[in-house]
């Protein structure tokens, strides 16, 4: 019997009804699927059945024999670290077609994988199991304590939906926290690359010190006189007391546009 490895953040889900629900929420019937961390194959058994073509990256080479039965002409396993691998194989395997990510992500590497998902254009949706605290930030809206730069940047690029809340007792071994299944669907904002880069930069700066105002964070982050920043804020219906957590994604976009014109 396979022993879960702490260094890989392995916690295995075995509830069949929940697994089927996750696959159903992923909407991958006859679509190309990328799974990260298939583990013992709990999700895999359903994904290989429903998908058009399936590819998985698994860092734990001791799981080769466990996953081998799922291999076929339309399903492959790569035993490498997804964050370190050359993705040219994936691109060739799926022949440039759209890909949908599914996975019970190791908690220690969740955020880097999400940002990699955003970078890879062929990846269109992600249905992922994450730590509840991370999931709360992903779906959080303005004026909520968990809303931060990560929330805003993610919601700029994707439509974020909480699909299922998962109690920690449904895993083996039992982790210290509960989990959430989050679905991400990429949004086409029709904004140029330069604006998107500036949006990410500005959003990180205005959220940098949550107790400080947008005015103070922009002044510190960009080394710009506050009188100049006030002009930009007033053009966007904001004042010296405005804080980042009160701003919607649309307001942050407009603030970025005004900032680039100043």
Secondary structure, 3 states (H helix, E strand, C coil): CCCCCHHHCCCEECCHHHHHHHHHHHCCCCCEEEEECCCCCCCHHHHHHHCCEEEEECCCHHHHHHHHCCCECCEEEECCCCCCCCCHHHHHHCCCCCEEEEEECCHHHHHHHHHHHHHCCCEEEEEEEEEHHHHHHHHCCCCCCCCCHHHHHHHHHEEEEEEEEECHHHEECCCCCCEEEEEEEECCCCCCHHHHHHHHHHHHHHCCCCCCCHHHHHHHHHCCCHHHHHHHHHHCCCCCCCCHHHCCHHHHHHHHHHHHHC
